[in-house]
Amino acid sequence: MSHPENSPTPDHSREHYRYWQSVSTRWKDNDAYGHINNAVYYSYIDSVVNQFLIERQLLDIEKSDSIGLVVQSQCRFFQPLSYPGRVDCGLRVTHLGNSSVSYEVGMFAEAEAAAAAVGGFTHVFVDREARRPCALSVPVRSALQSLV
């Protein structure tokens, strides 16, 4: 069955995401059209991914030997979100490589079954100093595998 370009697919339903974080929309997030500006969705995605890594002590933003650099990002919008409101952000991993990981975040209006937007990015983990790709550590790989 084909899906229109402006509709989430069945694999973008809540049960396909493994980690959740709820975000409050803010007054300043609305744009002149009365909905959350598209750039704000990218901050939700970035915050959810990094919160997952920090909560599991996999990322120390000042001292970790390796860091994840974003090499690609995207977002598809299906329904507008707006202030005031809460956004339920679900996280999953769509690709886990030797030194890279692709994340997907489904963003749902509170209590809604269908995603309002789906976006994500690819991290390439690099040595903090040399900025060359490095293999994911065992703890990082294990934590990310739980999101596949």
Order of alpha helices (4+ residues) and beta strands (2+ residues): beta-alpha-beta-beta-beta-beta-alpha
